Amino acid sequence: MNKDVIRTSLEKKSYTNRLNRIEGQIRGINKMIEDDRNCADILVQISAVNSALKSLGQELLENHMKTCMVNDIKNERLESIDEVMDLCRKLV
């Protein structure tokens, strides 16, 4: 696969903002545990973090397929199809 990834500054900002939000959610979960909060409330927050990470992963995968994978196929590096299939299995 193409290892020279170029992301726009807008993409980087979007990904960074989302990761910072997720990081804040995780810190919040840690505080909830320290404060002996209700298990159900903590589990809801864990679910929200899982959903946020999954959504970000799907967006990155889509971008990867539209850029890196397309370039690889154009350059006859067809092994990138298998690599993307492995990535898809890991995200499920």
C-alpha positions in Angstrom: 0.0 0.0 0.0 1.0 3.6 -0.5 2.8 4.6 2.7 3.1 8.3 1.7 -0.2 9.5 3.0 -1.1 13.1 2.5 -4.1 14.4 4.5 -5.5 17.8 4.2 -5.2 20.2 7.1 -9.0 20.0 7.3 -8.9 16.2 7.6 -6.2 16.4 10.2 -8.1 19.0 12.2 -11.3 16.9 12.1 -9.5 13.7 13.1 -7.7 15.4 15.9 -10.9 17.1 17.2 -12.7 13.8 17.2 -9.8 12.0 19.0 -9.6 14.8 21.6 -13.3 14.4 22.3 -12.9 10.6 22.7 -10.0 11.2 25.0 -12.2 13.5 27.1 -14.9 10.9 27.2 -12.4 8.3 28.4 -11.1 10.6 31.1 -14.8 11.1 32.1 -15.3 7.4 32.4 -12.2 7.1 34.6 -13.6 9.9 36.9 -17.0 8.1 37.0 -15.2 5.0 38.2 -13.2 6.9 40.8 -16.5 8.6 42.0 -18.2 5.2 42.3 -20.9 6.2 39.7 -23.7 3.8 38.7 -22.5 0.9 36.5 -25.2 1.6 33.9 -24.1 5.2 33.5 -20.5 4.1 33.0 -21.5 1.4 30.4 -23.5 4.0 28.5 -20.4 6.2 28.2 -18.2 3.2 27.2 -20.8 2.5 24.5 -20.5 6.1 23.3 -16.7 5.9 23.1 -16.9 2.6 21.2 -19.3 4.2 18.7 -17.1 7.2 18.3 -14.0 5.1 17.6 -15.9 2.9 15.2 -17.2 5.9 13.3 -13.8 7.4 13.1 -12.3 4.1 11.9 -14.9 3.8 9.2 -14.2 7.4 8.0 -10.5 6.7 7.9 -11.1 3.4 6.1 -13.3 5.1 3.5 -10.7 7.8 2.9 -8.0 5.2 2.7 -9.9 3.3 0.0 -10.6 6.4 -2.0 -7.0 7.6 -2.0 -4.3 5.0 -1.1 -6.1 2.0 -2.4 -7.1 3.6 -5.7 -3.5 4.7 -6.2 -2.2 1.3 -5.4 -4.6 -0.3 -7.9 -3.7 2.2 -10.6 0.0 1.3 -10.0 -0.9 -2.5 -10.2 -0.3 -3.1 -6.5 -3.3 -5.4 -6.2 -2.2 -6.8 -2.8 -3.7 -3.6 -1.4 -7.2 -5.2 -1.9 -6.3 -8.0 0.5 -4.8 -5.5 3.0 -8.0 -3.5 2.9 -10.1 -6.6 3.4 -8.0 -7.4 6.5 -8.6 -3.8 7.7 -12.4 -4.2 7.2 -12.4 -7.5 9.2 -10.6 -5.7 12.1 -13.1 -2.8 12.2 -16.1 -5.1 12.5 
